[in-house]
Amino acid sequence: MSEQTIALVTGANKGIGYEIAAGLGALGWRVGVGARDAQRRDTAVDKLRAAGVDAFGVPLDVTDDASVAAAAELIADRAGGLDVLVNNAAITGGMPQAPTTVAPATVRDVVDTNVIGVIRVTNAMLPMLRASASPRIVNMSSTVGSLTLQSTPGAETGPISAAYAVSKSLLNAVTIQYVKELGDTNILINSGCPGFTATDLNGFRGIRTPQQGAAIAIHLATLPDDGPTGGFFDDAGTVPW
């Protein structure tokens, strides 16, 4: 295992994912830029390298078993292991998503990327993470997935969303199950919310910059060995489940 910390960020070719990669790279880490689109991935890697980041591209479609397996092999070959996984890749499925009218296929597609994709990638990378001295898994979630906030009158949880918000609730539930199964390991696993960040995911309507949105992931990726696990956090602290 390299003495240099190795991280993989999924969906890292733009927006919050790119800024997470940049932030971790600024710490001297070697960062795998996971993305489906080859051109955007190469452009992101070139930009990161120009900024002094030790970045390398990782072709990765989180919805495809073969792609994820190949990505794990590439990281093992190129970097010799993995210390930190940031599951950032996600889609909204488009709005509106009223539960009475949403197409079941939309829900299926969103869950396939935002939840099953996380399971697929995490399981493929887990053997390398288990071998790390200080492994971390960060699942990029959202406060719109908080059932507590969704059921609190007057709480700001965005539009009614039977696919995207539900996928983030499910991701939080999956995160807890990983924590329970891996509780006897040294892997710290947490969910993080970037806040309402201006990205193409929301048509750039957000009020936070991608760099601000990346801060929670960088914080959770760099937790000390006695840091929290099994939590849901944003910049202000703990988010209710």
Secondary structure in CASP SS format (residue, H / E / C, confidence):
PFRMAT SS
TARGET T0000
AUTHOR 0000-0000-0000
METHOD secondary structure of the structure
MODEL  1
M C 1.00
S C 1.00
E C 1.00
Q C 1.00
T C 1.00
I E 1.00
A E 1.00
L E 1.00
V E 1.00
T E 1.00
G C 1.00
A C 1.00
N C 1.00
K C 1.00
G H 1.00
I H 1.00
G H 1.00
Y H 1.00
E H 1.00
I H 1.00
A H 1.00
A H 1.00
G H 1.00
L H 1.00
G H 1.00
A C 1.00
L C 1.00
G C 1.00
W C 1.00
R E 1.00
V E 1.00
G E 1.00
V E 1.00
G E 1.00
A E 1.00
R C 1.00
D C 1.00
A H 1.00
Q H 1.00
R H 1.00
R H 1.00
D H 1.00
T H 1.00
A H 1.00
V H 1.00
D H 1.00
K H 1.00
L H 1.00
R H 1.00
A H 1.00
A C 1.00
G C 1.00
V C 1.00
D E 1.00
A E 1.00
F E 1.00
G E 1.00
V E 1.00
P E 1.00
L C 1.00
D C 1.00
V C 1.00
T C 1.00
D C 1.00
D H 1.00
A H 1.00
S H 1.00
V H 1.00
A H 1.00
A H 1.00
A H 1.00
A H 1.00
E H 1.00
L H 1.00
I H 1.00
A H 1.00
D H 1.00
R H 1.00
A H 1.00
G C 1.00
G C 1.00
L C 1.00
D C 1.00
V E 1.00
L E 1.00
V E 1.00
N E 1.00
N C 1.00
A C 1.00
A C 1.00
I C 1.00
T C 1.00
G C 1.00
G C 1.00
M C 1.00
P C 1.00
Q E 1.00
A C 1.00
P C 1.00
T C 1.00
T C 1.00
V C 1.00
A C 1.00
P H 1.00
A H 1.00
T H 1.00
V H 1.00
R H 1.00
D H 1.00
V H 1.00
V H 1.00
D H 1.00
T H 1.00
N H 1.00
V H 1.00
I H 1.00
G H 1.00
V H 1.00
I H 1.00
R H 1.00
V H 1.00
T H 1.00
N H 1.00
A H 1.00
M H 1.00
L H 1.00
P H 1.00
M H 1.00
L H 1.00
R H 1.00
A C 1.00
S C 1.00
A C 1.00
S C 1.00
P C 1.00
R E 1.00
I E 1.00
V E 1.00
N E 1.00
M E 1.00
S C 1.00
S C 1.00
T H 1.00
V H 1.00
G H 1.00
S C 1.00
L H 1.00
T H 1.00
L H 1.00
Q H 1.00
S C 1.00
T C 1.00
P C 1.00
G C 1.00
A C 1.00
E C 1.00
T C 1.00
G C 1.00
P C 1.00
I C 1.00
S E 1.00
A C 1.00
A C 1.00
Y H 1.00
A H 1.00
V H 1.00
S H 1.00
K H 1.00
S H 1.00
L H 1.00
L H 1.00
N H 1.00
A H 1.00
V H 1.00
T H 1.00
I H 1.00
Q H 1.00
Y H 1.00
V H 1.00
K H 1.00
E H 1.00
L C 1.00
G C 1.00
D C 1.00
T C 1.00
N C 1.00
I C 1.00
L E 1.00
I E 1.00
N E 1.00
S E 1.00
G E 1.00
C C 1.00
P C 1.00
G C 1.00
F C 1.00
T E 1.00
A C 1.00
T C 1.00
D H 1.00
L H 1.00
N H 1.00
G C 1.00
F C 1.00
R C 1.00
G C 1.00
I C 1.00
R E 1.00
T C 1.00
P H 1.00
Q H 1.00
Q H 1.00
G H 1.00
A H 1.00
A H 1.00
I H 1.00
A H 1.00
I H 1.00
H H 1.00
L H 1.00
A H 1.00
T C 1.00
L C 1.00
P C 1.00
D C 1.00
D C 1.00
G C 1.00
P C 1.00
T C 1.00
G C 1.00
G C 1.00
F E 1.00
F E 1.00
D E 1.00
D C 1.00
A C 1.00
G E 1.00
T E 1.00
V C 1.00
P C 1.00
W C 1.00
END
